[in-house]
């Protein structure tokens, strides 16, 4: 069974604009990551992850703007908290991955993936809560 775009957007809790931001940032990051890995550029992994960090900041800013515009609606608080929690979990995952790749801390990949596991649980609850 294939899902429609509207269903996926409700489950994940993002808008088309946020999807566009993520696609552009992943596109730029993929080039930076390959250049970093192949040794064409000499920078830290934090600098290679800058497009993804900027995307997280812009998405958080966008979520806050939507909250301010929907301030009177009760569901706006729930949307704000769940969206910011998702953004924070993604940000923590990226920071842990940078620390692992830079060998700053000795952590396993399972410890790096913990924020993604929590994000999957949140998406699971959202999918059960969404009205048809």
Residue, then its C-alpha position, 0 to 999 in steps of 0.5 A: x500500500x502506497x501512502x499519499x503525500x498528505x498522509x506522510x506530511x501529517x505523520x511526520x508533521x512537516x510542511x512542503x516548505x520544510x521538505x524543500x529545505x531538507x532536500x536542498x540541505x541534504x543535496x549540498x551536504x552530500x557534496x560536502x561529505x563526499x569531498x571531505x571523505x575523499x580529501x578534496x577539502x580539509x575541514x572538520x565534520x562539523x563544517x561539512x554538516x553546516x547545511x544540515x544545521x542551517x536547515x534545522x535552524x530555519x525549520x525551527x524558525x519556521x515552526x515558531x512563526x507558524x505558532x505565532x500566527x496560530x497562537x489562538x488555536x489550541x492545537x498550535x501548542x501541540x504542533x509547536x512542541x512536537x515539531x521542536x522535539x523532532x528538530x531537537x532530536x535530529x539536531x542531537x543525532x547530527x551532533x553525535x554523528x559529528x562527534x563520532x566521525x571526528x573521534x572526539x568521543x568514543x561512542x558506538x553507532x547504537x548510541x548515535x542512533x538513539x535520537x532517531x529511535x525516539x523520533x520513530x516512536x514519535x512518528x508512530x504515535x502521530x500516525x496512530x493519532x492522525x484523523x482520516 
